[in-house]
Amino acid sequence: MNFIYFYIFLQSNLLEAPFYFLFFKKHNSFFKILCLTTAVNSLTHPIVFFVLMNMKTPYLSTIMNAETFAIITETLFFYRFLELDFKRCFLGSLTANLISWQLAPMITYVVFR
């Protein structure tokens, strides 16, 4: 179980960081964005994975709640720590999280089938 969660967490970081970098690269290095992505995912990912995804709600509601939580939290995190405009932080978070949400299950399926 620990290895599987670590794999999913790492996969999420590696999928999201390049998209955050595309939105925030003007004044930030890829290394800084990778570190901040890891920091914010350390906050949001366990809540999404262990709490929100285990709620006794319909699957679509569960996904919507989890992704909304991640997008809003990560938007506020980057807005606070990078001091960029809110719209850029929101669009970066929306893109990174939706890409990760779509690609991660496919990659996991290919790796573990």
N, C-alpha and C positions, 0 to 999 in steps of 0.2 A: 504493500500500500504506500509506504513512504517513497519508494522509487517512482511509482506511477505518478504520485502528486508532484514530486520534484520534476519529472519529465514534463508534465502538463504546465507547470509554472514556468520552466525554462523555455518551453515552446512558445508560450504566450509572450514572454519578454522578447524573444528573438523575432517573432512575427510583428509585434507592435513597434519596437524601437525604430526600424527603418522608416515607418510611416510618420512617427513623431518627428524624426529627423527631417523629413521632407517639409513638414510644416514649421519647424522651429530652427532650421539650420542657419538662418541669417546671422545670428549672434551666438551660436552654440556649437560645440564640437559633437561628433557622433558619440564619443566616450561619455561626455556629460549627459547627453540624452539617454544613453544606455543606462547609466547609473541612476538617473531620475526615474526612468521607466521601471527599473528593478525596485527602487524605493516605493513608488506608488503601487506597483503590483504586489509588493509585500503587504500593503495595507488592504487593497481591494480584493485580491485574488482569493485569500482564505475565506473571506466573508461570502464571496460569490460561490466558491466551490463547496464549502462545508455547510453554509447556512442557507443562502438563497436557493441554491439548486436542490436542496433537500426539503423545501417547503411542500406541504401537502396541497398544492394548487395545480390547476391544469398546466400542462407543459408549456403552452404558449405564454401564459401569464408568468410562469416561473422564469422563462427566458427573458421576457420583456422587463420584469423587475430587476433581474440580475444585470442585464446590459445597461438599463437606465441608471442603476446605482453606480456601475463602473464608469460609465461615461461622465456622469455629473461629478463624481468624486475626483476622477482624474483630470477633468477640466479645471476644477477649482484648485487642485494641487499644482498643475502647471501654470495656471494663472498667477498663483501666489509666488511660486519659486522662480519662474522665468520672467515675470513681470511683462508679459506680452499682452496684446489686447484679448479680451474675453472671446471674441468671435473666432480668432485664430486657434485659441486653446480648445474651444468647443469643437471646431471642425477637425482638428488634429485628433482629439480623443474619439470623436464619432467614427472617423475613418479607421484609426488603429484598432479600435475595439470591434467594429463590424467586420473588418478583414480577419482579425484573429478569430472571431466567433465563427466565421464561415470556413476558414482554411484549417484551423486546428483539428477539428474532427476528421477531416479528410486525410490530413497528414498522419494523425494517430492511427487511423484505420490501415493505412499503407504500411506503417512501421510495425504494427502489432498483429497483423492478420496472419 
